[in-house]
Amino acid sequence: MPDESTLPADLFSDMDRAGPIPLYHQVATRIESAILNGSLPAGARLENEIALSQRLGLSRPTIRRAIQDVVDKGLLVRRRGVGTQVVHGQLSRKVELTSLYEDLARSNKQPSTKLLTHQVVGADERMAEILDVPLESPVLHVRRLRYADGVPIGVLENFLPETFTTITAAELETSGLYQVLRARNVTIRVAHQKIGARTATAEEGRLLEIGHGAVLTMDRTAFDNSGRAVEFGHHCYRPDLYSFEVTLVDK
């Protein structure tokens, strides 16, 4: 666990305690500046609220609100058992045919994966219809917890038809799913995607370290260049660390 980082005293030396700008906002903007200029690097752990409030002579609610403002911008993350930690910022993902693993790597974030489920199951009615396979035919069910720079960012669940039941746990722990498929000469040509939001389940809240908060969701069915469905995914993401970016064009 990284040591707590004490914010430089001079960071707050010019605060106007009698002016019109709320003190929590002044504290938040100075913490944000320290993160953006590198004074607080990614992975650094902030001193706790009590210590910071005592050092600055401010109330704990003021410090808590200031830190929450920076958390809401995706620059800090609260982690149970760890404290408040600096992250690189929110990942804004363009809606295109890429995997989260690849998007993280392109954004200079270190992706890592914890495999939660890897098993061959019989296709139920819904999966049989989505993947266009016979009912009860073998499909690979995988579920992964994806991290960015050691911080949990999404729970990824996928179902793949029988052709891909040979995909190993080791492959999924070290690569993105689309990288694994491309290694099997699969060209993903088109996908149908639905984006939404909902309250996290108890398990998702625990895995993503957000309690009973909200999650962004994405359902995607991807097809190869022959029109065959190659995977269905149901994923959920932390909204404080992740967003979708879409470009709209008027026809």
C-alpha positions in Angstrom: 0.0 0.0 0.0 1.4 3.4 -0.9 2.3 5.8 1.9 0.0 8.8 2.5 1.1 12.0 0.7 1.1 15.2 2.7 0.0 18.1 0.5 2.5 20.9 0.4 1.7 23.6 2.9 2.3 26.4 0.3 -0.4 24.8 -1.9 -3.0 26.5 0.4 -1.0 29.6 1.4 -3.0 31.9 -0.9 -6.5 30.8 0.2 -8.9 33.7 0.9 -10.7 32.7 4.0 -12.9 35.8 4.1 -13.7 36.0 0.4 -16.8 35.0 -1.6 -15.3 31.8 -3.0 -16.3 28.8 -0.8 -13.4 27.3 1.1 -14.2 23.7 -0.1 -14.0 25.0 -3.7 -10.6 26.6 -3.0 -9.3 23.4 -1.4 -10.6 21.3 -4.3 -9.1 23.4 -7.0 -5.7 23.3 -5.3 -5.8 19.6 -5.0 -6.8 19.3 -8.6 -3.9 21.5 -9.7 -1.5 19.4 -7.7 -2.7 16.3 -9.5 -2.6 17.9 -13.0 0.9 19.3 -12.6 2.3 16.1 -11.2 2.9 17.2 -7.6 0.5 14.4 -6.7 1.4 11.5 -9.0 -1.0 8.7 -10.0 -1.2 6.2 -7.2 -0.4 8.7 -4.4 -2.6 8.3 -1.4 -3.9 11.5 0.3 -3.6 12.1 4.0 -6.9 11.4 5.7 -9.6 14.0 6.1 -9.0 14.5 9.9 -5.3 15.2 9.4 -5.9 17.6 6.5 -8.7 19.5 8.3 -6.5 19.9 11.4 -3.5 21.1 9.3 -5.5 23.6 7.4 -7.7 24.7 10.3 -10.9 23.9 8.4 -13.9 21.7 9.3 -14.0 18.1 8.3 -17.2 18.6 6.2 -15.4 21.3 4.3 -12.5 18.9 3.5 -14.8 16.0 2.7 -16.8 18.1 0.2 -13.6 19.4 -1.4 -12.2 15.8 -1.8 -15.6 14.6 -3.2 -15.5 17.4 -5.8 -12.1 16.0 -7.1 -13.5 12.5 -6.9 -16.4 13.5 -9.1 -14.0 14.8 -11.7 -12.3 11.4 -11.8 -9.0 12.5 -10.5 -9.3 10.8 -7.1 -10.8 7.6 -6.1 -11.9 6.3 -2.7 -10.9 2.7 -2.1 -12.1 0.7 0.8 -9.1 -0.3 3.0 -6.8 2.0 1.0 -8.1 5.5 1.4 -8.2 8.3 -1.2 -5.9 7.7 -4.1 -4.9 9.7 -7.2 -5.8 8.3 -10.6 -4.9 9.5 -14.1 -8.4 10.8 -14.7 -11.6 9.5 -16.2 -11.4 7.3 -19.3 -13.6 8.8 -22.0 -14.2 5.9 -24.5 -15.3 6.5 -28.0 -18.1 4.1 -29.1 -16.2 2.1 -31.7 -15.1 -1.5 -32.3 -12.4 -1.7 -29.7 -11.9 -3.5 -26.4 -11.6 -1.8 -23.0 -8.1 -3.4 -22.7 -6.9 -1.7 -25.9 -8.5 1.7 -24.9 -6.8 1.7 -21.6 -3.4 0.9 -23.1 -3.9 3.7 -25.7 -4.7 6.1 -22.8 -1.4 5.3 -21.1 -3.3 3.4 -18.3 -2.0 0.0 -17.2 -4.8 -2.5 -17.7 -5.0 -5.7 -15.7 -7.6 -8.4 -15.3 -9.0 -10.7 -12.5 -10.8 -13.6 -14.0 -14.1 -14.3 -12.1 -15.7 -16.9 -14.3 -14.4 -19.2 -17.1 -16.7 -22.1 -17.9 -18.5 -23.8 -20.8 -22.3 -23.8 -20.3 -25.3 -24.7 -22.4 -26.9 -21.8 -24.3 -30.2 -20.7 -22.7 -33.0 -19.4 -24.9 -31.7 -15.8 -24.8 -28.1 -16.7 -25.7 -29.2 -19.1 -28.3 -31.2 -16.4 -30.0 -28.5 -13.7 -29.6 -25.6 -15.9 -30.8 -27.8 -17.7 -33.4 -26.8 -21.2 -32.0 -28.9 -24.2 -31.0 -30.5 -24.3 -27.6 -28.1 -26.0 -25.0 -25.2 -25.9 -27.4 -21.8 -25.2 -25.7 -21.0 -21.5 -25.2 -18.1 -20.0 -23.3 -19.1 -17.9 -20.4 -16.4 -15.5 -19.0 -16.6 -12.8 -16.5 -13.7 -10.5 -15.6 -12.9 -7.6 -13.3 -10.9 -5.0 -15.3 -8.5 -2.6 -13.5 -6.9 0.6 -14.7 -3.6 1.4 -12.9 -4.7 -1.0 -10.1 -8.2 0.6 -9.7 -11.3 -1.5 -10.5 -13.1 0.2 -13.4 -15.5 -2.4 -14.9 -17.1 -5.9 -14.6 -17.1 -7.5 -18.0 -19.3 -10.5 -18.9 -19.2 -12.3 -22.2 -20.7 -15.3 -24.0 -19.0 -16.8 -27.0 -20.2 -19.7 -29.3 -18.7 -23.2 -29.4 -16.0 -22.2 -31.8 -14.3 -20.2 -29.1 -14.7 -22.5 -26.1 -10.9 -23.3 -26.5 -10.0 -19.7 -25.3 -8.0 -20.2 -22.1 -8.2 -18.4 -18.8 -4.5 -17.4 -19.2 -5.3 -15.6 -22.5 -8.1 -13.6 -20.9 -5.9 -12.6 -17.9 -3.2 -11.2 -20.1 -5.0 -9.8 -23.2 -8.2 -8.1 -24.2 -11.0 -10.4 -25.6 -10.8 -8.8 -29.1 -7.0 -9.3 -29.1 -7.6 -13.0 -28.4 -10.2 -13.2 -31.2 -7.9 -11.5 -33.7 -5.2 -14.1 -32.8 -7.8 -16.7 -34.0 -8.1 -14.8 -37.3 -11.5 -13.3 -36.4 -12.3 -9.9 -38.0 -15.0 -8.1 -36.1 -16.9 -6.0 -38.7 -20.0 -4.7 -37.0 -21.7 -4.6 -33.6 -25.0 -3.7 -32.1 -24.6 -1.8 -28.9 -26.9 -0.5 -26.2 -25.7 1.9 -23.4 -27.6 2.5 -20.2 -27.3 2.9 -16.4 -28.6 1.2 -13.3 -27.9 0.7 -9.6 -25.0 -1.7 -9.0 -25.8 -5.1 -7.6 -24.3 -5.9 -4.2 -21.5 -8.0 -5.8 -20.7 -5.3 -8.4 -20.6 -2.6 -5.7 -18.1 -4.8 -3.8 -16.0 -5.6 -6.8 -15.9 -2.0 -8.1 -15.6 -0.5 -4.6 -18.6 1.8 -5.0 -21.1 0.3 -2.5 -24.7 0.8 -3.7 -23.8 3.4 -6.3 -24.8 3.6 -10.0 -23.0 1.9 -12.9 -22.9 2.6 -16.6 -23.9 -0.4 -18.7 -23.1 -1.6 -22.2 -24.6 -4.6 -24.0 -22.9 -5.5 -27.2 -23.3 -8.2 -29.8 -20.3 -8.3 -32.3 -20.4 -9.9 -35.7 -17.5 -11.0 -38.0 -17.2 -10.2 -41.7 -19.4 -13.2 -42.6 -22.2 -11.9 -40.4 -21.7 -14.5 -37.7 -22.2 -13.5 -34.1 -18.9 -14.0 -32.3 -19.6 -12.6 -28.9 -22.2 -11.0 -26.6 -21.1 -8.8 -23.8 -22.9 -7.3 -20.8 -20.5 -4.9 -19.0 -20.9 -2.4 -16.2 -18.5 0.5 -15.4 -17.8 3.0 -12.7 -19.3 6.3 -13.8 -16.7 8.3 -11.8 -13.9 6.8 -13.9 -15.5 6.0 -17.2 -17.7 7.6 -19.8 -18.7 7.0 -23.4 -18.0 9.5 -26.2 -20.2 9.7 -29.3 -20.0 11.9 -32.3 -23.3 12.8 -33.9 -23.6 13.9 -37.5 -26.6 15.5 -39.1 -27.6 13.8 -42.3 
